[in-house]
Amino acid sequence: MQLVAKATKERIYPVGRLDRNTTGLLLLTNDGQLAEKLSHPRNNVTKIYHVELNKNLTQGDFNKIQFGLELEDGFIKPDDLSYIAGASKREVGIQIHSGKNRIVRRIFESLGYEVVKLDRVVYANLTKKDLPRGRWRYLDEKELIQLKHFIK
């Protein structure tokens, strides 16, 4: 919140959350209703994470994750899963819409992997492309309109 302290005089809310050990895109808004709608799993708002594991993800475990896993709080199936092109098999991209606490880490930990690095690269229609770490920017009108269409 210190990063955006001078962005506005209005109170702004984070949409969802990132764990302390997770980097990446975090959306902040002064619209509490929008924040609630974007955070709710029923609205299927997409989040894509770049995951770096402590060891290569085997094809067998890749398939298990893709078909869905039973975790202690229920069944979870990612919307998409892929190896990162040009990287080792330790790096994968995972797309989810679940808002469950620490869900990405728990998916991989359930199969014996340690998540070394977790970075949210996409939230809804927004990417962190061209935005250096620790920086922020205002959304443009087009992005705002698209976001509101996500939750109609």
Backbone as CSV, one residue per row, in Angstrom:
resi,resn,N_x,N_y,N_z,CA_x,CA_y,CA_z,C_x,C_y,C_z
1,MET,0.830,-1.197,0.000,0.000,0.000,0.000,0.872,1.258,0.000
2,GLN,2.125,1.116,0.515,3.017,2.287,0.494,3.319,2.723,-0.940
3,LEU,3.376,1.754,-1.853,3.687,2.077,-3.249,2.663,3.022,-3.868
4,VAL,1.403,2.895,-3.441,0.335,3.681,-4.056,-0.214,4.761,-3.122
5,ALA,0.515,5.073,-2.079,0.050,6.030,-1.064,-0.340,7.381,-1.657
6,LYS,0.362,7.806,-2.695,0.090,9.119,-3.283,-0.752,9.035,-4.568
7,ALA,-1.252,7.862,-4.877,-2.002,7.671,-6.120,-3.358,8.367,-6.097
8,THR,-3.997,8.367,-4.939,-5.329,8.951,-4.820,-5.610,9.298,-3.368
9,LYS,-6.521,10.218,-3.172,-6.926,10.558,-1.807,-8.012,9.606,-1.311
10,GLU,-8.663,8.924,-2.257,-9.719,7.977,-1.903,-9.120,6.708,-1.308
11,ARG,-9.928,5.988,-0.555,-9.489,4.696,-0.019,-9.528,3.684,-1.160
12,ILE,-8.442,2.934,-1.315,-8.420,1.908,-2.357,-8.232,0.539,-1.718
13,TYR,-8.808,-0.468,-2.383,-8.810,-1.838,-1.881,-8.050,-2.735,-2.846
14,PRO,-7.287,-3.688,-2.323,-6.722,-4.703,-3.226,-7.830,-5.661,-3.662
15,VAL,-7.768,-6.092,-4.885,-8.706,-7.087,-5.400,-8.039,-8.437,-5.221
16,GLY,-8.571,-9.237,-4.323,-7.931,-10.499,-3.987,-6.670,-10.214,-3.189
17,ARG,-5.732,-11.152,-3.245,-4.504,-10.974,-2.470,-3.379,-11.780,-3.110
18,LEU,-2.170,-11.424,-2.711,-0.988,-12.207,-3.061,-0.311,-12.583,-1.748
19,ASP,0.141,-13.819,-1.653,0.902,-14.239,-0.466,2.165,-13.406,-0.354
20,ARG,2.737,-13.404,0.818,3.982,-12.675,1.058,5.092,-13.122,0.092
21,ASN,5.133,-14.402,-0.238,6.195,-14.936,-1.103,5.811,-14.961,-2.579
22,THR,4.743,-14.286,-2.944,4.286,-14.264,-4.330,4.453,-12.860,-4.891
23,THR,4.951,-12.795,-6.123,5.106,-11.509,-6.800,4.045,-11.413,-7.882
24,GLY,3.945,-10.239,-8.478,3.091,-10.116,-9.649,2.007,-9.080,-9.545
25,LEU,1.077,-9.218,-10.452,0.023,-8.250,-10.678,-0.991,-8.234,-9.543
26,LEU,-1.210,-7.058,-9.005,-2.226,-6.857,-7.976,-3.050,-5.644,-8.386
27,LEU,-4.338,-5.838,-8.476,-5.243,-4.771,-8.871,-5.769,-4.085,-7.613
28,LEU,-5.754,-2.752,-7.633,-6.291,-1.963,-6.525,-7.399,-1.070,-7.085
29,THR,-8.468,-0.890,-6.308,-9.580,-0.073,-6.782,-10.232,0.684,-5.629
30,ASN,-10.903,1.773,-5.974,-11.690,2.496,-4.986,-13.150,2.047,-5.033
31,ASP,-13.451,1.076,-5.871,-14.807,0.561,-6.053,-14.931,-0.788,-5.333
32,GLY,-15.444,-0.751,-4.118,-15.563,-1.960,-3.300,-16.428,-3.026,-3.941
33,GLN,-17.486,-2.605,-4.619,-18.379,-3.551,-5.293,-17.655,-4.268,-6.441
34,LEU,-16.874,-3.510,-7.192,-16.082,-4.099,-8.269,-15.069,-5.089,-7.696
35,ALA,-14.406,-4.709,-6.620,-13.420,-5.586,-5.982,-14.060,-6.901,-5.565
36,GLU,-15.236,-6.829,-4.959,-15.928,-8.028,-4.491,-16.312,-8.919,-5.670
37,LYS,-16.841,-8.311,-6.724,-17.266,-9.090,-7.892,-16.077,-9.751,-8.591
38,LEU,-14.976,-9.020,-8.722,-13.794,-9.582,-9.387,-13.170,-10.704,-8.560
39,SER,-13.296,-10.634,-7.249,-12.692,-11.629,-6.357,-13.510,-12.910,-6.268
40,HIS,-14.810,-12.826,-6.517,-15.679,-13.982,-6.286,-15.485,-15.057,-7.357
41,PRO,-15.210,-16.314,-6.921,-14.962,-17.405,-7.880,-16.091,-17.626,-8.889
42,ARG,-17.337,-17.321,-8.513,-18.455,-17.584,-9.440,-18.351,-16.736,-10.714
43,ASN,-17.579,-15.645,-10.643,-17.432,-14.777,-11.815,-16.307,-15.224,-12.746
44,ASN,-15.648,-16.318,-12.372,-14.637,-16.943,-13.244,-13.591,-15.980,-13.773
45,VAL,-13.101,-15.094,-12.935,-12.056,-14.161,-13.363,-10.733,-14.916,-13.422
46,THR,-10.114,-14.875,-14.569,-8.894,-15.620,-14.835,-7.669,-14.993,-14.181
47,LYS,-6.830,-15.868,-13.634,-5.515,-15.461,-13.130,-4.510,-16.448,-13.722
48,ILE,-3.402,-15.930,-14.221,-2.352,-16.797,-14.758,-1.078,-16.553,-13.959
49,TYR,-0.465,-17.650,-13.541,0.754,-17.594,-12.746,1.900,-18.285,-13.478
50,HIS,3.083,-17.711,-13.331,4.327,-18.343,-13.774,4.894,-19.007,-12.517
51,VAL,5.034,-20.313,-12.557,5.466,-21.086,-11.395,6.843,-21.678,-11.664
52,GLU,7.750,-21.498,-10.710,9.049,-22.165,-10.791,9.126,-23.156,-9.643
53,LEU,9.404,-24.411,-9.993,9.439,-25.500,-9.014,10.865,-25.882,-8.657
54,ASN,11.019,-26.633,-7.583,12.345,-27.077,-7.148,12.887,-28.220,-8.001
55,LYS,12.036,-28.832,-8.822,12.478,-29.926,-9.711,11.532,-29.974,-10.903
56,ASN,11.938,-30.691,-11.931,11.120,-30.807,-13.134,9.755,-31.405,-12.818
57,LEU,8.722,-30.857,-13.431,7.375,-31.407,-13.305,7.270,-32.574,-14.279
58,THR,7.056,-33.771,-13.753,6.973,-34.953,-14.616,5.698,-34.893,-15.458
59,GLN,5.720,-35.600,-16.575,4.531,-35.635,-17.437,3.354,-36.245,-16.674
60,GLY,3.638,-37.247,-15.848,2.568,-37.880,-15.055,1.904,-36.902,-14.103
61,ASP,2.711,-36.111,-13.391,2.152,-35.119,-12.466,1.477,-33.978,-13.221
62,PHE,2.036,-33.611,-14.368,1.412,-32.603,-15.229,-0.012,-33.046,-15.561
63,ASN,-0.140,-34.325,-15.978,-1.456,-34.863,-16.347,-2.400,-34.892,-15.152
64,LYS,-1.890,-35.269,-13.982,-2.729,-35.301,-12.770,-3.304,-33.917,-12.485
65,ILE,-2.438,-32.897,-12.558,-2.892,-31.522,-12.282,-3.919,-31.101,-13.324
66,GLN,-3.643,-31.421,-14.586,-4.531,-31.025,-15.677,-5.929,-31.641,-15.531
67,PHE,-5.982,-32.889,-15.048,-7.279,-33.556,-14.880,-7.968,-33.166,-13.581
68,GLY,-7.205,-32.586,-12.656,-7.781,-32.127,-11.401,-7.334,-32.984,-10.227
69,LEU,-7.233,-32.344,-9.080,-6.762,-33.007,-7.867,-7.758,-32.811,-6.737
70,GLU,-7.800,-33.788,-5.852,-8.600,-33.662,-4.642,-7.675,-33.156,-3.544
71,LEU,-7.913,-31.939,-3.075,-7.145,-31.372,-1.966,-8.004,-31.443,-0.703
72,GLU,-7.428,-31.061,0.436,-8.163,-31.188,1.701,-9.464,-30.382,1.729
73,ASP,-9.557,-29.325,0.926,-10.778,-28.515,0.919,-11.585,-28.677,-0.371
74,GLY,-11.339,-29.795,-1.075,-12.155,-30.073,-2.253,-11.350,-30.266,-3.529
75,PHE,-12.080,-30.518,-4.595,-11.502,-30.792,-5.908,-11.075,-29.489,-6.567
76,ILE,-9.914,-29.510,-7.202,-9.436,-28.322,-7.927,-8.895,-28.751,-9.288
77,LYS,-9.342,-28.064,-10.307,-8.887,-28.328,-11.675,-8.529,-26.987,-12.307
78,PRO,-7.277,-26.824,-12.728,-6.914,-25.555,-13.367,-7.622,-25.399,-14.708
79,ASP,-7.778,-24.152,-15.126,-8.384,-23.880,-16.428,-7.416,-24.240,-17.546
80,ASP,-6.115,-24.105,-17.260,-5.096,-24.445,-18.246,-3.773,-24.660,-17.524
81,LEU,-2.901,-25.441,-18.125,-1.585,-25.730,-17.582,-0.647,-25.935,-18.758
82,SER,0.549,-25.353,-18.696,1.503,-25.547,-19.784,2.922,-25.368,-19.273
83,TYR,3.849,-26.049,-19.941,5.258,-25.791,-19.668,5.594,-24.446,-20.306
84,ILE,6.493,-23.691,-19.698,6.903,-22.400,-20.254,7.836,-22.668,-21.441
85,ALA,7.476,-22.146,-22.591,8.262,-22.366,-23.812,9.681,-21.831,-23.629
86,GLY,10.649,-22.645,-24.008,12.040,-22.225,-23.943,12.663,-22.310,-22.556
87,ALA,11.915,-22.794,-21.584,12.435,-22.927,-20.212,12.526,-24.414,-19.859
88,SER,13.056,-24.695,-18.688,13.141,-26.086,-18.248,11.761,-26.557,-17.796
89,LYS,11.633,-27.842,-17.550,10.357,-28.417,-17.115,10.045,-28.051,-15.656
90,ARG,10.920,-27.253,-15.035,10.663,-26.738,-13.682,9.750,-25.523,-13.729
91,GLU,9.553,-24.963,-14.915,8.752,-23.753,-15.050,7.472,-24.041,-15.822
92,VAL,6.344,-23.704,-15.176,5.043,-23.929,-15.799,4.170,-22.696,-15.652
93,GLY,3.208,-22.605,-16.538,2.177,-21.586,-16.432,0.898,-22.275,-16.026
94,ILE,0.178,-21.691,-15.087,-1.095,-22.272,-14.660,-2.155,-21.181,-14.637
95,GLN,-3.293,-21.492,-15.215,-4.413,-20.552,-15.260,-5.520,-21.098,-14.376
96,ILE,-5.977,-20.270,-13.436,-7.050,-20.680,-12.529,-8.037,-19.531,-12.347
97,HIS,-9.215,-19.866,-11.860,-10.152,-18.820,-11.453,-10.544,-18.976,-9.985
98,SER,-10.063,-20.031,-9.362,-10.357,-20.259,-7.944,-9.714,-19.174,-7.083
99,GLY,-10.396,-18.785,-6.036,-9.842,-17.796,-5.116,-9.377,-18.441,-3.818
100,LYS,-9.300,-19.789,-3.811,-8.921,-20.475,-2.578,-7.520,-20.077,-2.130
101,ASN,-7.357,-19.985,-0.832,-6.103,-19.555,-0.222,-4.932,-20.459,-0.630
102,ARG,-3.862,-19.850,-1.125,-2.618,-20.532,-1.481,-2.840,-21.690,-2.455
103,ILE,-3.837,-21.589,-3.312,-4.239,-22.726,-4.146,-3.137,-23.209,-5.082
104,VAL,-2.424,-22.303,-5.721,-1.384,-22.732,-6.673,-0.284,-23.487,-5.931
105,ARG,0.181,-22.939,-4.822,1.211,-23.629,-4.035,0.721,-25.000,-3.572
106,ARG,-0.519,-25.063,-3.103,-1.047,-26.322,-2.574,-1.199,-27.388,-3.653
107,ILE,-1.517,-26.979,-4.875,-1.624,-27.938,-5.980,-0.292,-28.669,-6.149
108,PHE,0.792,-27.903,-6.246,2.102,-28.513,-6.498,2.643,-29.230,-5.258
109,GLU,2.436,-28.646,-4.075,2.901,-29.277,-2.832,2.232,-30.621,-2.604
110,SER,0.974,-30.760,-3.049,0.253,-32.025,-2.860,0.921,-33.173,-3.615
111,LEU,1.735,-32.841,-4.617,2.437,-33.851,-5.414,3.936,-33.895,-5.099
112,GLY,4.342,-33.219,-4.020,5.734,-33.304,-3.582,6.684,-32.279,-4.188
113,TYR,6.147,-31.222,-4.762,6.992,-30.168,-5.332,7.016,-28.985,-4.374
114,GLU,8.116,-28.250,-4.423,8.194,-26.993,-3.681,8.135,-25.872,-4.701
115,VAL,7.285,-24.891,-4.456,7.201,-23.734,-5.338,8.305,-22.766,-4.916
116,VAL,9.292,-22.603,-5.792,10.437,-21.744,-5.521,10.080,-20.288,-5.801
117,LYS,9.322,-20.083,-6.871,8.946,-18.740,-7.287,7.532,-18.779,-7.852
118,LEU,6.711,-17.806,-7.451,5.343,-17.733,-7.947,5.058,-16.280,-8.323
119,ASP,4.676,-16.073,-9.578,4.499,-14.726,-10.106,3.176,-14.658,-10.872
120,ARG,2.263,-13.796,-10.423,0.991,-13.633,-11.149,1.238,-12.683,-12.311
121,VAL,1.040,-13.184,-13.519,1.341,-12.404,-14.717,0.098,-11.844,-15.405
122,VAL,-1.075,-12.432,-15.115,-2.318,-11.961,-15.709,-3.421,-11.989,-14.656
123,TYR,-4.246,-10.934,-14.646,-5.448,-10.898,-13.821,-6.561,-10.352,-14.698
124,ALA,-7.594,-11.158,-14.938,-8.695,-10.795,-15.839,-8.095,-10.449,-17.203
125,ASN,-8.307,-9.233,-17.697,-7.778,-8.825,-19.004,-6.468,-8.053,-18.866
126,LEU,-5.928,-7.983,-17.654,-4.752,-7.151,-17.407,-3.483,-7.985,-17.317
127,THR,-2.388,-7.455,-17.872,-1.089,-8.109,-17.738,-0.121,-7.123,-17.092
128,LYS,0.993,-7.654,-16.609,1.998,-6.766,-16.016,3.085,-6.421,-17.029
129,LYS,2.806,-6.707,-18.297,3.744,-6.411,-19.373,4.144,-4.928,-19.330
130,ASP,5.416,-4.672,-19.448,5.974,-3.311,-19.468,5.806,-2.547,-18.152
131,LEU,5.500,-3.264,-17.076,5.377,-2.610,-15.772,6.446,-3.199,-14.850
132,PRO,7.507,-2.431,-14.579,8.588,-2.968,-13.738,8.098,-3.293,-12.326
133,ARG,8.766,-4.239,-11.713,8.426,-4.644,-10.350,8.471,-3.432,-9.413
134,GLY,7.462,-3.356,-8.534,7.405,-2.253,-7.583,6.797,-0.980,-8.143
135,ARG,6.323,-1.024,-9.386,5.720,0.144,-10.025,4.224,-0.080,-10.184
136,TRP,3.504,1.005,-10.392,2.067,0.921,-10.610,1.681,1.890,-11.711
137,ARG,0.461,1.719,-12.190,-0.082,2.638,-13.186,-1.599,2.644,-13.054
138,TYR,-2.213,3.699,-13.592,-3.664,3.769,-13.648,-4.146,2.930,-14.833
139,LEU,-5.341,2.366,-14.715,-5.946,1.667,-15.842,-6.451,2.700,-16.833
140,ASP,-6.419,2.345,-18.118,-7.012,3.262,-19.092,-8.502,2.928,-19.249
141,GLU,-9.206,3.792,-19.926,-10.666,3.662,-20.056,-11.068,2.320,-20.664
142,LYS,-10.341,1.892,-21.686,-10.648,0.630,-22.369,-10.503,-0.552,-21.401
143,GLU,-9.439,-0.560,-20.606,-9.223,-1.639,-19.643,-10.335,-1.675,-18.598
144,LEU,-10.751,-0.504,-18.156,-11.814,-0.404,-17.154,-13.129,-0.951,-17.707
145,ILE,-13.457,-0.604,-18.944,-14.678,-1.087,-19.590,-14.627,-2.613,-19.708
146,GLN,-13.477,-3.143,-20.141,-13.329,-4.596,-20.276,-13.486,-5.295,-18.919
147,LEU,-12.900,-4.724,-17.883,-13.017,-5.308,-16.541,-14.464,-5.396,-16.105
148,LYS,-15.206,-4.338,-16.344,-16.608,-4.314,-15.938,-17.445,-5.309,-16.737
149,HIS,-17.042,-5.613,-17.979,-17.730,-6.618,-18.774,-17.502,-8.032,-18.243
150,PHE,-16.377,-8.229,-17.566,-16.060,-9.536,-16.992,-17.112,-9.973,-15.976
151,ILE,-17.748,-9.018,-15.344,-18.587,-9.342,-14.185,-20.057,-9.039,-14.409
152,LYS,-20.475,-8.921,-15.640,-21.889,-8.638,-15.937,-22.734,-9.835,-15.578
